[in-house]
């Protein structure tokens, strides 16, 4: 998987472009290639991971997955709240 940032994304039209880290060429990004639950959209500047596929008119980003800055903190926060619940139950 490669990584990069969303250059822009038009929700109404369902597509936009991603700039891959270390590359100068924009990659086409269609909403159907976004891997997430619910409404599939991206925001300008949002970090993403993806794969590249050669399309009929250029390079396409596929298997697009937003990278959450809080993903690494989620486990820590969850463990902390479990510890708090355990201590509260003992008191």
Secondary structure as the mmCIF struct_conf table of DSSP 4:
data_model
#
loop_
_struct_conf.conf_type_id
_struct_conf.id
_struct_conf.beg_label_comp_id
_struct_conf.beg_label_asym_id
_struct_conf.beg_label_seq_id
_struct_conf.end_label_comp_id
_struct_conf.end_label_asym_id
_struct_conf.end_label_seq_id
STRN STRN1 UNK A 2 UNK A 10
TURN_TY1_P TURN_TY1_P1 UNK A 11 UNK A 14
STRN STRN2 UNK A 15 UNK A 20
TURN_TY1_P TURN_TY1_P2 UNK A 21 UNK A 22
BEND BEND1 UNK A 25 UNK A 25
STRN STRN3 UNK A 26 UNK A 30
HELX_RH_3T_P HELX_RH_3T_P1 UNK A 31 UNK A 33
STRN STRN4 UNK A 34 UNK A 34
BEND BEND2 UNK A 37 UNK A 39
TURN_TY1_P TURN_TY1_P3 UNK A 44 UNK A 45
STRN STRN5 UNK A 47 UNK A 55
TURN_TY1_P TURN_TY1_P4 UNK A 56 UNK A 57
STRN STRN6 UNK A 58 UNK A 66
HELX_LH_PP_P HELX_LH_PP_P1 UNK A 67 UNK A 68
TURN_TY1_P TURN_TY1_P5 UNK A 69 UNK A 70
HELX_RH_AL_P HELX_RH_AL_P1 UNK A 71 UNK A 90
#
